[in-house]
Amino acid sequence: MAIIYYADDEKEIRDIVSAFLINSGYTVKTFATGDLLLAAFKEAPCDLVLLDIMMLGTDGIGILRELRKISKAPVILLTAKDTDSDYYNGLLLGSGDYITKPFKPMILSAKIHALLRRIQYENQSKEQKEAKDLDCGNLHYSGRRHEFQVNGETLRLTPTERKYLVIQGFQGGRGRLDAPGA
């Protein structure tokens, strides 16, 4: 499951949010300041960042700016600041969402799940667009359709069989395959 870093100067809120997210299946590491979170992120990036805005040291907006210089990891601002300009600035600087305190932990968990799912879909779409066609003898693989053909005839294969053919047929440099039914 996803690793979440969470910086908030209010220990009680950190503990509540952390416990709820752990119960939702996430791995959570909490920090009393954004500076501590940023240092940890530089050592070992996480999958998602939760940031309070008003903290000692560098505020959440400053941390968000620094994170955007080194990563595209999703960030959710979780803060008591609730003016329109606060929302606007937080989202404009690259946060994936902006949630004001007090909040419902279940809603936070749902928003985290939705944001991570959207990133997963984007990554899958990117991989599919980058998929290439491969040929080996009379065997053709369409990376976009995840489909094999021998002498122009489509093979009906399980995902495991497709994976095996990609590994063995193309990386192994095998020669020809007989036509289906031959």
N, CA and C of each residue as an Amber inpcrd file, in Angstrom:
protein
   546
   0.8510000  -1.1840000   0.0000000   0.0000000   0.0000000   0.0000000
   0.8870000   1.2350000   0.0000000   0.3030000   2.3600000  -0.2660000
   1.0270000   3.6100000  -0.4210000   1.6410000   4.0910000   0.8900000
   2.7800000   4.7650000   0.7460000   3.4680000   5.3850000   1.8780000
   3.1140000   6.8700000   1.8690000   2.6460000   7.3560000   3.0070000
   2.2270000   8.7470000   3.1400000   3.0910000   9.4340000   4.1970000
   3.6050000  10.6050000   3.8580000   4.2860000  11.4620000   4.8270000
   3.3090000  12.5760000   5.2040000   3.2560000  12.8780000   6.5110000
   2.3060000  13.8840000   6.9930000   2.9920000  14.8140000   7.9800000
   3.0030000  16.1150000   7.6660000   3.5810000  17.1250000   8.5490000
   2.4870000  18.0300000   9.0940000   2.4380000  18.1140000  10.4180000
   1.4860000  18.9880000  11.1050000   2.0750000  19.2670000  12.4750000
   2.0280000  20.5200000  12.9190000   2.6060000  20.8500000  14.2190000
   1.6930000  20.4780000  15.3900000   0.4690000  20.0860000  15.1310000
  -0.4550000  19.6770000  16.1880000  -0.4170000  18.1540000  16.3370000
   0.2190000  17.6920000  17.4190000   0.4230000  16.2660000  17.6430000
  -0.8860000  15.4850000  17.6680000  -1.9210000  16.0370000  18.3060000
  -3.1930000  15.3150000  18.3980000  -3.7780000  15.0410000  17.0160000
  -3.7260000  16.0370000  16.1570000  -4.2550000  15.8670000  14.8050000
  -3.3990000  14.8660000  14.0320000  -2.0690000  14.9760000  14.1730000
  -1.1800000  14.0050000  13.5120000  -1.5150000  12.5880000  13.9330000
  -1.7160000  12.3960000  15.2320000  -2.0030000  11.0550000  15.7530000
  -3.3380000  10.5160000  15.2430000  -4.3610000  11.3650000  15.2220000
  -5.6910000  10.9390000  14.7470000  -5.6400000  10.5840000  13.2650000
  -5.0770000  11.4760000  12.4630000  -4.9980000  11.2420000  11.0190000
  -4.1530000  10.0010000  10.7350000  -3.0310000   9.9020000  11.3990000
  -2.1450000   8.7550000  11.1950000  -2.8490000   7.4470000  11.5260000
  -3.5110000   7.3790000  12.6750000  -4.2110000   6.1540000  13.0840000
  -5.2990000   5.7860000  12.0830000  -6.0460000   6.7780000  11.6290000
  -7.1230000   6.4970000  10.6800000  -6.5640000   5.9750000   9.3570000
  -5.5010000   6.6050000   8.8660000  -4.9240000   6.1830000   7.5900000
  -4.2520000   4.8150000   7.6910000  -3.6320000   4.5360000   8.8190000
  -3.0410000   3.2050000   9.0290000  -4.1450000   2.1510000   9.0140000
  -5.2590000   2.4520000   9.6730000  -6.4010000   1.5290000   9.6640000
  -7.0020000   1.3770000   8.2600000  -6.7720000   2.3610000   7.4010000
  -7.2470000   2.2840000   6.0200000  -6.2570000   1.5400000   5.1200000
  -5.1450000   1.0930000   5.7070000  -4.1850000   0.2930000   4.9520000
  -2.9570000   1.0280000   4.4560000  -2.8040000   2.2890000   4.7980000
  -1.6380000   3.0500000   4.3520000  -0.5040000   2.9470000   5.3700000
   0.7050000   3.1420000   4.8940000   1.8650000   3.2880000   5.7670000
   2.0540000   4.7860000   5.9500000   2.1180000   5.2410000   7.2010000
   2.1620000   6.6800000   7.4750000   3.3650000   7.0120000   8.3450000
   4.0820000   8.0530000   7.9420000   5.1820000   8.5930000   8.7540000
   4.8590000  10.0550000   9.0190000   4.8710000  10.4450000  10.3020000
   4.4810000  11.8090000  10.6640000   5.6980000  12.6430000  11.0540000
   5.5390000  13.9560000  10.8930000   6.6070000  14.9020000  11.1780000
   6.0050000  16.1340000  11.8560000   6.7280000  16.6950000  12.8170000
   6.2650000  17.8790000  13.5390000   6.4780000  19.1550000  12.7280000
   7.3560000  19.0970000  11.7270000   7.6030000  20.2680000  10.8730000
   7.7200000  19.8280000   9.4180000   7.4890000  20.7850000   8.5450000
   7.6540000  20.5270000   7.1210000   9.1080000  20.3060000   6.7530000
  10.0020000  20.9740000   7.4640000  11.4340000  20.8110000   7.1850000
  11.8840000  19.3690000   7.4290000  11.3750000  18.7560000   8.5010000
  11.7010000  17.3490000   8.7710000  11.1330000  16.4380000   7.6820000
   9.9110000  16.7280000   7.2490000   9.3080000  15.9530000   6.1740000
  10.1380000  16.0720000   4.8940000  10.5250000  17.2720000   4.5380000
  11.2860000  17.4960000   3.3110000  12.6160000  16.7470000   3.3540000
  13.2910000  16.7750000   4.4960000  14.5630000  16.0530000   4.6270000
  14.3470000  14.5520000   4.4460000  13.2900000  14.0190000   5.0490000
  12.9900000  12.5860000   4.9050000  12.6270000  12.2600000   3.4600000
  11.8710000  13.1280000   2.8120000  11.4620000  12.9040000   1.4270000
  12.6800000  12.8450000   0.5070000  13.6490000  13.7090000   0.7530000
  14.8650000  13.7130000  -0.0710000  15.6480000  12.4130000   0.0960000
  15.5830000  11.8280000   1.2820000  16.2630000  10.5520000   1.5420000
  15.4920000   9.3750000   0.9570000  14.1700000   9.3770000   1.1340000
  13.3150000   8.2690000   0.6800000  11.9460000   8.8360000   0.3090000
  11.7250000   9.1240000  -0.9710000  10.4360000   9.6850000  -1.3840000
   9.2680000   8.7620000  -1.0290000   8.1230000   9.3760000  -0.8130000
   6.9100000   8.6270000  -0.4890000   5.9370000   8.7240000  -1.6630000
   4.7660000   8.1130000  -1.4980000   3.7650000   8.1210000  -2.5640000
   2.8460000   9.3320000  -2.5170000   2.6560000   9.9100000  -1.3180000
   1.7530000  11.0490000  -1.1630000   2.1690000  11.8280000   0.0760000
   2.0040000  13.1590000   0.0120000   2.3640000  14.0410000   1.1230000
   1.1230000  14.7890000   1.5940000   0.9370000  14.8210000   2.9140000
  -0.0830000  15.6640000   3.5490000   0.6600000  16.7790000   4.2700000
   0.2470000  18.0150000   4.0510000   0.9300000  19.1590000   4.6670000
  -0.0450000  20.1140000   5.3170000   0.2560000  20.4800000   6.5540000
  -0.4070000  21.6200000   7.1660000   0.2860000  22.8550000   6.5940000
  -0.3920000  23.9700000   6.5480000   0.2540000  25.1780000   6.0360000
   0.9620000  25.9360000   7.1490000   0.2810000  26.1400000   8.2690000
   0.8490000  26.9570000   9.3440000   1.6300000  26.0720000  10.3240000
   2.9550000  26.0210000  10.1190000   3.8350000  25.2350000  10.9870000
   5.0670000  26.0580000  11.3290000   5.7500000  25.6450000  12.3600000
   7.0320000  26.2560000  12.7020000   8.0320000  25.9550000  11.5940000
   9.0220000  26.8240000  11.4420000   9.9970000  26.6290000  10.3670000
   9.3620000  27.0170000   9.0440000   9.7290000  26.3000000   8.0130000
   9.1660000  26.5700000   6.6940000   7.7020000  26.1420000   6.6880000
   6.8280000  27.0320000   6.2500000   5.3970000  26.6910000   6.2430000
   5.0960000  25.6970000   5.1280000   3.8790000  25.1750000   5.1240000
   3.4940000  24.1620000   4.1570000   3.6040000  24.6150000   2.7160000
   3.3270000  25.8790000   2.4600000   3.4410000  26.4090000   1.0910000
   4.9010000  26.3970000   0.6520000   5.7950000  26.7700000   1.5430000
   7.2330000  26.7340000   1.2300000   7.7160000  25.3100000   0.9790000
   7.2230000  24.3770000   1.7770000   7.5840000  22.9680000   1.5880000
   7.0350000  22.4640000   0.2590000   5.8000000  22.8430000  -0.0590000
   5.2120000  22.4580000  -1.3400000   6.0680000  22.9710000  -2.4940000
   6.5120000  24.2020000  -2.4100000   7.3760000  24.7600000  -3.4630000
   8.6530000  23.9330000  -3.6160000   9.2630000  23.5850000  -2.4900000
  10.5010000  22.7930000  -2.5270000  10.2480000  21.3930000  -3.0860000
   9.1400000  20.7910000  -2.6830000   8.8140000  19.4560000  -3.2020000
   8.6230000  19.4920000  -4.7170000   7.9850000  20.5400000  -5.2210000
   7.7220000  20.6350000  -6.6560000   9.0090000  20.7960000  -7.4650000
  10.0680000  21.2460000  -6.8290000  11.3570000  21.3610000  -7.5260000
  11.9890000  19.9900000  -7.7630000  11.6100000  19.0030000  -6.9310000
  12.2780000  17.7010000  -7.0080000  11.3470000  16.5310000  -7.2970000
  10.0310000  16.7590000  -7.2530000   9.1270000  15.6250000  -7.3850000
   7.7440000  16.0440000  -7.8740000   7.0630000  15.0630000  -8.4680000
   5.6670000  15.2510000  -8.8620000   4.7380000  14.4910000  -7.9180000
   5.2580000  14.0380000  -6.7860000   4.4400000  13.2870000  -5.8250000
   3.2070000  14.1110000  -5.4500000   2.0570000  13.4760000  -5.3290000
   0.8510000  14.2220000  -4.9760000   0.9320000  14.7830000  -3.5580000
   0.4020000  15.9750000  -3.4120000   0.3840000  16.6730000  -2.1260000
  -1.0410000  17.1210000  -1.8470000  -1.4850000  16.8960000  -0.6210000
  -2.7650000  17.4190000  -0.1650000  -2.4780000  18.3690000   0.9790000
  -2.9780000  19.5970000   0.8510000  -2.8520000  20.5600000   1.9390000
  -4.0290000  20.3450000   2.8840000  -3.7110000  20.1860000   4.1570000
  -4.6980000  19.9070000   5.2000000  -4.5080000  21.0060000   6.2370000
  -5.3720000  22.0300000   6.2160000  -5.0610000  23.2430000   6.9550000
  -6.3010000  23.9730000   7.4720000  -6.0640000  24.8710000   8.4230000
  -7.1410000  25.7010000   8.9530000  -7.3570000  26.9460000   8.0930000
  -6.4300000  27.2470000   7.2030000  -6.5640000  28.4300000   6.3430000
  -7.6370000  28.1470000   5.2900000  -8.6470000  29.0200000   5.2390000
  -9.7890000  28.7010000   4.3790000 -10.3010000  29.8440000   3.5120000
  -9.4450000  30.8160000   3.2170000  -9.9010000  31.8760000   2.3230000
  -9.7950000  31.3950000   0.8760000 -10.4970000  32.0590000   0.0030000
 -10.4240000  31.7140000  -1.4180000  -8.9990000  31.8240000  -1.9360000
  -8.2720000  32.8470000  -1.4880000  -6.8910000  33.0060000  -1.9680000
  -6.0010000  31.8800000  -1.4400000  -6.2810000  31.3640000  -0.2380000
  -5.5140000  30.2250000   0.2750000  -5.7320000  29.0010000  -0.6140000
  -6.9880000  28.7000000  -0.9200000  -7.3170000  27.5880000  -1.8200000
  -6.6080000  27.7760000  -3.1660000  -6.7790000  28.9610000  -3.7190000
  -6.2310000  29.2650000  -5.0390000  -4.7200000  29.0680000  -5.0590000
  -4.0400000  29.6750000  -4.0990000  -2.5750000  29.5690000  -4.0640000
  -2.1080000  28.1360000  -3.8570000  -2.7630000  27.4080000  -2.9650000
  -2.3780000  26.0180000  -2.7170000  -2.5050000  25.1570000  -3.9520000
  -3.6220000  25.3000000  -4.6540000  -3.8370000  24.5010000  -5.8550000
  -2.9490000  24.9680000  -7.0060000  -2.7640000  26.2790000  -7.1240000
  -1.9340000  26.8260000  -8.1880000  -0.4810000  26.3810000  -8.0410000
  -0.0050000  26.2380000  -6.8280000   1.3820000  25.8340000  -6.5900000
   1.6080000  24.3390000  -6.7830000   0.5420000  23.5890000  -7.0020000
   0.7460000  22.1860000  -7.3260000   0.2060000  21.1800000  -6.3470000
  -0.6340000  21.6060000  -5.4150000  -1.2260000  20.6070000  -4.5270000
  -2.3600000  19.9200000  -5.2810000  -2.5730000  18.6380000  -4.9780000
  -3.6210000  17.8790000  -5.6460000  -4.9900000  18.1260000  -5.0480000
  -5.0090000  18.6070000  -3.7920000  -6.2800000  18.9070000  -3.1330000
  -5.9910000  19.8400000  -1.9650000  -7.0410000  20.4320000  -1.4530000
  -6.9510000  21.4020000  -0.3550000  -8.1210000  21.1120000   0.5660000
  -7.8170000  20.6650000   1.7750000  -8.8620000  20.2850000   2.7200000
  -8.7140000  21.1480000   3.9690000  -9.8370000  21.7620000   4.3960000
  -9.7720000  22.6260000   5.5710000 -10.1510000  21.8690000   6.8400000
  -9.5230000  22.2920000   7.9400000  -9.8230000  21.7520000   9.2660000
 -11.0120000  22.5270000   9.8160000 -11.8840000  21.9340000  10.5590000
 -11.9520000  20.5000000  10.8570000 -12.4170000  19.7270000   9.6230000
 -12.0360000  18.4800000   9.5430000 -12.3710000  17.6450000   8.4020000
 -12.8060000  16.2810000   8.9140000 -13.3930000  15.5010000   8.0360000
 -13.8000000  14.1440000   8.3800000 -12.7260000  13.1870000   7.8720000
 -12.1420000  12.3830000   8.7670000 -11.0750000  11.4610000   8.3390000
 -11.4930000  10.5430000   7.1880000 -12.7590000  10.1390000   7.1500000
 -13.2110000   9.2580000   6.0750000 -13.1490000   9.9740000   4.7240000
 -13.4680000  11.2570000   4.7180000 -13.4030000  12.0490000   3.4790000
 -11.9460000  12.2120000   3.0620000 -11.0690000  12.4640000   4.0220000
  -9.6420000  12.5710000   3.7200000  -9.1470000  11.2700000   3.0950000
  -9.5000000  10.1510000   3.6870000  -9.0730000   8.8500000   3.1710000
  -9.5970000   8.6360000   1.7470000 -10.8390000   9.0040000   1.4890000
 -11.4140000   8.8520000   0.1540000 -10.6830000   9.7320000  -0.8660000
 -10.3390000  10.9440000  -0.4630000  -9.6270000  11.8440000  -1.3750000
  -8.2210000  11.3310000  -1.6560000  -7.5720000  10.7890000  -0.6450000
  -6.2440000  10.1980000  -0.8430000  -6.3480000   9.0320000  -1.8270000
  -7.3240000   8.1660000  -1.5920000  -7.5130000   7.0090000  -2.4630000
  -7.7750000   7.4500000  -3.9040000  -8.6210000   8.4490000  -4.0850000
  -8.9570000   8.9370000  -5.4280000  -7.7320000   9.5430000  -6.1160000
  -6.9500000  10.2970000  -5.3880000  -5.7610000  10.9310000  -5.9610000
  -4.7240000   9.8850000  -6.3650000  -4.4990000   8.8950000  -5.5100000
  -3.5520000   7.8280000  -5.8370000  -4.0510000   6.9860000  -7.0140000
  -5.3600000   6.7310000  -7.0600000  -5.9330000   5.9630000  -8.1630000
  -5.7770000   6.7210000  -9.4820000  -6.0010000   8.0240000  -9.4590000
  -5.8610000   8.8310000 -10.6780000  -4.4170000   8.7860000 -11.1840000
  -3.4670000   8.8470000 -10.2860000  -2.0600000   8.7690000 -10.6850000
  -1.7420000   7.3930000 -11.2540000  -2.2890000   6.3610000 -10.6520000
  -2.0870000   5.0000000 -11.1540000  -2.6550000   4.8690000 -12.5760000
  -3.8530000   5.3940000 -12.8140000  -4.4510000   5.3480000 -14.1480000
  -3.6000000   6.1240000 -15.1540000  -3.1070000   7.2880000 -14.7490000
  -2.2750000   8.0870000 -15.6490000  -1.0050000   7.3240000 -16.0100000
  -0.4000000   6.6660000 -15.0380000   0.8100000   5.8950000 -15.2980000
   0.5260000   4.7120000 -16.2180000  -0.6120000   4.0390000 -16.0190000
  -0.9750000   2.9210000 -16.8840000  -1.2190000   3.3950000 -18.3070000
  -1.9000000   4.5300000 -18.4620000  -2.1600000   5.0790000 -19.7950000
  -0.8520000   5.4390000 -20.4810000   0.0610000   6.0050000 -19.7260000
   1.3610000   6.3800000 -20.2660000   2.1230000   5.1450000 -20.7390000
   2.0910000   4.0880000 -19.9390000   2.7640000   2.8410000 -20.3140000
   2.1340000   2.2530000 -21.5720000   0.8080000   2.3060000 -21.6680000
   0.1380000   1.7510000 -22.8350000   0.4790000   2.5430000 -24.0940000
   0.5660000   3.8620000 -23.9780000   0.9140000   4.6840000 -25.1320000
   2.3450000   4.4190000 -25.5820000   3.2100000   4.0980000 -24.6140000
   4.6120000   3.8490000 -24.9280000   4.8630000   2.4140000 -25.3790000
   3.8490000   1.5600000 -25.2840000   4.0120000   0.1600000 -25.6810000
   4.3470000   0.0940000 -27.1720000   5.2680000  -0.7840000 -27.4950000
   5.7330000  -0.8870000 -28.8720000   5.3190000  -2.2070000 -29.4850000
   5.3010000  -2.2090000 -30.8030000   5.0930000  -3.4490000 -31.5290000
   6.4390000  -4.1440000 -31.6640000   6.4150000  -5.4510000 -31.5450000
   7.6360000  -6.2370000 -31.6450000   7.4240000  -7.3760000 -32.6240000
   8.4820000  -7.7170000 -33.3590000   8.4270000  -8.8320000 -34.2860000
   9.5970000  -9.7640000 -34.0260000   9.3010000 -11.0540000 -34.1510000
  10.3290000 -12.0780000 -34.0200000   9.9400000 -13.1970000 -34.9720000
  10.6300000 -13.2640000 -36.0880000  10.2600000 -14.2570000 -37.0920000
   8.8480000 -13.9880000 -37.5820000   7.9990000 -15.0050000 -37.5220000
   6.6150000 -14.8430000 -37.9730000   5.6660000 -14.4520000 -36.8390000
   6.2200000 -14.1530000 -35.6720000   5.4320000 -13.7480000 -34.5070000
   5.4330000 -12.2270000 -34.4060000   4.2310000 -11.6490000 -34.2950000
   4.0840000 -10.1960000 -34.1520000   3.3390000  -9.9140000 -32.8530000
   3.8490000  -8.9370000 -32.0800000   3.1950000  -8.5160000 -30.8400000
   2.8210000  -7.0550000 -30.9670000   1.5370000  -6.7400000 -30.7290000
   1.0590000  -5.3660000 -30.7130000   1.0240000  -4.8930000 -29.2610000
   1.9270000  -3.9960000 -28.9240000   2.0050000  -3.4800000 -27.5580000
   0.7840000  -2.6840000 -27.1450000   0.1530000  -2.0030000 -28.0850000
  -1.0380000  -1.2170000 -27.7580000  -2.2370000  -2.1060000 -27.4910000
  -2.3510000  -3.2150000 -28.2320000  -3.5040000  -4.1010000 -28.0690000
  -3.1910000  -5.3030000 -27.1920000  -1.9120000  -5.4540000 -26.8190000
  -1.4830000  -6.6260000 -26.0410000  -1.9510000  -7.9070000 -26.7320000
  -1.6110000  -7.9860000 -28.0020000  -2.1240000  -9.0750000 -28.8200000
  -0.9770000  -9.6750000 -29.6360000  -0.9860000 -10.9990000 -29.7490000
  -0.0050000 -11.7100000 -30.5570000  -0.6570000 -12.2330000 -31.8180000
   0.1170000 -12.2270000 -32.9030000  -0.3300000 -12.8210000 -34.1570000
   0.8010000 -13.6760000 -34.7200000   0.4200000 -14.7960000 -35.2990000
   1.3500000 -15.6470000 -36.0310000   0.8330000 -15.7190000 -37.4520000
   1.6800000 -15.3030000 -38.3980000   1.2930000 -15.2630000 -39.8120000
  -0.0380000 -14.5380000 -39.9970000  -0.2590000 -13.4620000 -39.2420000
  -1.4600000 -12.6490000 -39.3850000  -2.6810000 -13.1520000 -38.6280000
  -2.5990000 -14.3200000 -38.0040000  -3.7340000 -14.8560000 -37.2530000
  -3.5430000 -14.5630000 -35.7640000  -4.5750000 -13.9780000 -35.1350000
  -4.5110000 -13.6210000 -33.7230000  -4.5370000 -14.8740000 -32.8530000
  -3.6450000 -14.8880000 -31.8710000  -3.6070000 -15.9840000 -30.9080000
  -4.4710000 -15.6370000 -29.7080000  -5.2300000 -16.6060000 -29.2200000
  -6.0020000 -16.4130000 -27.9830000  -5.1290000 -16.9170000 -26.8480000
  -4.6430000 -15.9760000 -26.0420000  -3.7030000 -16.3160000 -24.9750000
  -4.1580000 -15.7590000 -23.6380000  -3.7760000 -16.4210000 -22.5830000
  -4.0100000 -15.9050000 -21.2340000  -2.9600000 -14.8310000 -20.9540000
  -3.1750000 -13.9900000 -19.9430000  -2.1550000 -13.0000000 -19.5890000
  -0.8030000 -13.6470000 -19.2710000  -0.8210000 -14.7940000 -18.6290000
   0.4370000 -15.4750000 -18.2950000   1.1430000 -15.9330000 -19.5660000
   0.3930000 -16.4520000 -20.5150000   0.9850000 -16.8940000 -21.7790000
   1.5650000 -15.6960000 -22.5490000   0.8430000 -14.5800000 -22.5450000
   1.3560000 -13.3740000 -23.2190000   2.6640000 -12.9260000 -22.5880000
   2.6780000 -12.8860000 -21.2570000   3.8820000 -12.4650000 -20.5450000
   5.0460000 -13.3960000 -20.8760000   4.7920000 -14.6920000 -20.8860000
   5.8290000 -15.6660000 -21.1880000   6.3720000 -15.4530000 -22.6000000
   5.4810000 -15.2350000 -23.5610000   5.9320000 -15.0260000 -24.9370000
   6.7670000 -13.7620000 -25.0750000   6.3690000 -12.7000000 -24.3940000
   7.1530000 -11.4660000 -24.4620000   8.5500000 -11.7210000 -23.9190000
   8.6280000 -12.3860000 -22.7710000   9.9290000 -12.6490000 -22.1540000
  10.7420000 -13.6310000 -22.9880000  10.1690000 -14.7720000 -23.3160000
  10.8910000 -15.8240000 -24.0200000  11.0560000 -15.5420000 -25.5080000
   9.9870000 -15.0880000 -26.1160000  10.0070000 -14.9130000 -27.5620000
  10.8380000 -13.7480000 -28.0280000  10.8180000 -12.6490000 -27.2610000
  11.5030000 -11.4670000 -27.7410000  12.8360000 -11.2530000 -27.0570000
  12.8920000 -11.4410000 -25.7700000  14.1710000 -11.2850000 -25.0900000
  15.0820000 -12.4630000 -25.3770000  14.4630000 -13.6390000 -25.5320000
  15.2580000 -14.8250000 -25.8130000  15.6460000 -14.9440000 -27.2740000
  15.0650000 -14.1210000 -28.1430000  15.4170000 -14.1250000 -29.5450000
  15.0440000 -15.4040000 -30.2730000  13.9570000 -16.0370000 -29.9150000
  13.5200000 -17.2730000 -30.5500000  13.1670000 -17.0190000 -32.0170000
  13.1510000 -18.0500000 -32.7730000  12.8740000 -17.9490000 -34.2050000
  11.4070000 -17.9120000 -34.5220000  10.9530000 -18.8930000 -35.2980000
   9.5830000 -18.8990000 -35.8020000   8.6700000 -19.7020000 -34.8920000
   7.3970000 -19.3500000 -34.9300000   6.3560000 -20.1490000 -34.3020000
   5.4710000 -20.6920000 -35.3920000   4.9590000 -21.8880000 -35.2020000
   4.0210000 -22.4620000 -36.1760000   2.7110000 -21.6920000 -36.1120000
   2.0160000 -21.6300000 -37.2250000   0.7200000 -20.9580000 -37.2860000
  -0.2660000 -21.6610000 -36.3770000  -1.2760000 -20.9250000 -35.8310000
  -2.2520000 -21.5530000 -34.9690000  -2.8950000 -22.7440000 -35.6670000
  -3.0150000 -23.8460000 -34.9220000  -3.6680000 -25.0450000 -35.4290000
  -2.7760000 -25.8860000 -36.3110000  -1.5170000 -25.4680000 -36.5360000
  -0.6330000 -26.2460000 -37.4180000   0.0890000 -27.3280000 -36.6570000
